[in-house]
Amino acid sequence: MGEDFGHLDLVPESSGPGSASLRKVPGWSTCCADGTLYTGITTDLKRRCRQHNEGAASRYTRGRRPVGLVYQEAQATWGQALRREAAIKSLPRRAKESLIRRAG
């Protein structure tokens, strides 16, 4: 698959938005081969990482492969994951890198 880079994506462990069976919603971060960071939401982290590396997950990462997981965190609900995703996306790059370093 290539070298690990970083990417940011938030991940619920249920069937999707609004599901009553949401447990902890892990957030995750991936960096693209060009050094950029990406953030999103998924219900299956392994599947989503695989899709990004196959070029099937997002137009943004399609031309920036390989991507690799560098950060994840948990949120209690889908709504909290959406809010955290937005908060991470609004951070300056240095703050995102700090999150990644602290998690490592």
N, C-alpha and C positions, 0 to 999 in steps of 0.2 A: 504494500500500500504506500510505502514511502515514508519520509520523515514526518514526525509529529509536529504540527503547527498548532495554532489556537483558534477557537471559535466560541461564540456565546449563544446559548440556546436554553430555554427553560422547559422542563419535562414533567408532565403529570403521569402518575402510574394508574390511569383508569381508562375508561372508554372514550373520554373526551370532555369538552366543555359542559358544565352543568351536571356532570355525573355525581350522584350522591355518594358513590363509592370512592371518591378521591381520597388517597392517603397523602403522604408527603409528596409534594410536587418538586422533583429535583430540577434545578436550573443547571445549565451547562454552557460551556464556552469553548469555541473552536477558533483556531487561527488558520487562515488560508495560506497557501504556498507563497503568495506574494506579500505575506506579512500582515495583511489586514485581519481585523477581527469581525466576527459575525455573531449575531444574537437572534434567537428564535424560540419557539415552543414546540414540543412534541410529546406524544404519549409513549414512545418507545425509543429510548436514547440510542441503543445499538443499531436499530433499524435506520434511524435518521442519519447517524454518522455514515453508515454504509451507503445510504441513498445520496448523501452529499458527495461521497467519493466516487460514486457511479455516475454523477452528473445529473441525477434525477430529482434532487430535492429543491434546489433553488437556482434561479437564473444567476444570482450574485456569485454563488460558490462554483457554479459550473465551470467557469474559466479560470478558477483559482485553486484547483486541486493540486496536490492532495490537501485535505483538511484533517485536523486531529483535535481531539478533545483535550482541553487544558484547564477547564474549570467547570464545576457544577456545584449547585447548592439546592436545598430543599425549601419548598413553600407548601403551606397547608392546603391551599385551594387553587383552582384554575385561575380565578380572578386575581389572587395574590401573585401568581406566576406572571400573569399579563402585566400587572403593575410593576413587578420587579424587572421584567424584560424591558419595559419602557424606561425605567430608571437606569438600568445598565446601558442601554443604547444612548442615553443622554449624557453619560459620563465622558469626560475627555479620555483620550487614549491612555495617558499616564495613570489615571485612576483605575482603568480596566486592567492594566498591567500589574498594578499594585494588588488588586483582587486576586489575580492569577498567582502572583508570587506568594501571597499570604496563604493561599490554599495549598501550595506545593510544599 
